[in-house]
Amino acid sequence: MREKILFIVLLAILHFAVSCKEVTNEKTQVETTLTVSFEQEKTAILKTLNNETKDAFQRDYEKWTEHWVHDPNMSKTYMNFVDSTFSESVGWNEISQFVKTFIEEHPEPEPTPKLVDDIDVRLYGNGASVSFEQMDSLRGLKRETRLMEKENGKWKIAGMHTTIYGF
């Protein structure tokens, strides 16, 4: 009888150990999947940001619009510490018109800044908060914060704040 009890206890311990190993393996698989997904999303966001920058500096208005959510509740702000100017556009129509007018008044392409490769990303389901610094050959150091939304599987800009510090 004692041997039977000992056998059952050992069997229970073995079952428990195997169960713990399975949970650990599942946890590792979930963590690996989350890490891969995060890196994939970050790469996709980075691609959107860099393409939007290229299109804006190359004065391609139509391509530029493809990188933005067209929503009346979004905003785009610029704070320029160099010349103490500030601008704010609220809603897609105002943002779009601001950029369209700027391109019409300044049609010559500008040198595209060095594209960003280091961004801080916080994912929130189909949304993300992104921040980064960028050197602009004409304006100097800029700090950018972008609100991103995933629309039909593609990351788009839903809000933007730029602070220009200069050289």
Summary of the structure (lengths in Angstrom):
residues: 167
radius of gyration: 24.9
end to end distance: 84.7
largest distance: 94.5
contacts: 435
relative contact order: 0.15
helix: 45%
strand: 32%
